[in-house]
C-alpha cells in the first residue's frame, strides 16, 4: 500500500500536458512572422521569390544575354547523359562540371556552358566561385534562344582563347558536332556524330561517348 501511495504522489507532481483546444489561427488569420497587412505579405512573398530565382546571364563580346530560369527536360536529359559518360571515361584525368558554372575569359566574355572538362594539369583555373580561363573541352546544347551565340559569338571567342575542343549538340536533329582547334587557331568541324556512332577525341584519348545513349528516351 505504501508503494501505491508513493506512486500516486509522484503522478500528482508530474506536469500535465493538455492538447490545445483553441483555434490555431492568429488574429489576422496568418502567420505571425508575416506582416499583418496584405501589402506586407506581398512584399515578403516577392522577396522570397526573388531570392529563389537565380539570376542567370552570359556576357558575349560585351553584350549581356539573359538566360531562361531553367532548361527544358530534354536539354537536361542530354546534359545528364553526356555528364555520366564523361565521368565514367574521363574523370581520372580531369574535372567535369555542369551548368550553372561561370567561365570567365575576360570582362567582355563570361559564359555559362552546359558542360566543361578541365584536365588536372590545368586545374589552377578552377576557382571557388568560377572558372577563370579556358577549359579543355566545352559542350553546348542548342536551344532557340542560344543557338546563334553558341555557333558564332561564343565559338569565335573560344577560338581566340585557345579552346582545344568544342561540342555543339542539337536536340532537334539529334546530332553532335565536334570542333577541334587546328594549327591555325581555328575550331574546325572534325565530325558530325549521329546514333549509333561513338564520339572519340583526338585531343583526349580517354573520352568515349555513345551517341545512342545521349539521345535515348528523350521527352
Secondary structure by P-SEA (a helix, b strand, c coil): caaaaaaaaaaaacbbbbcccccccccccccccccccaaaaaaaaaaaaaaaccbbbbbcccbbbbbcccccaaaaaaaaaaaaaaaaccccccccccccbbbbccccbbbbccbbbbccccccccccccccccccbbbbbbccccccccccaaaaaaaaacccbbbbbbcccbbbbbbbbcccccccccccccccbbbbbcccccccccccccccccc
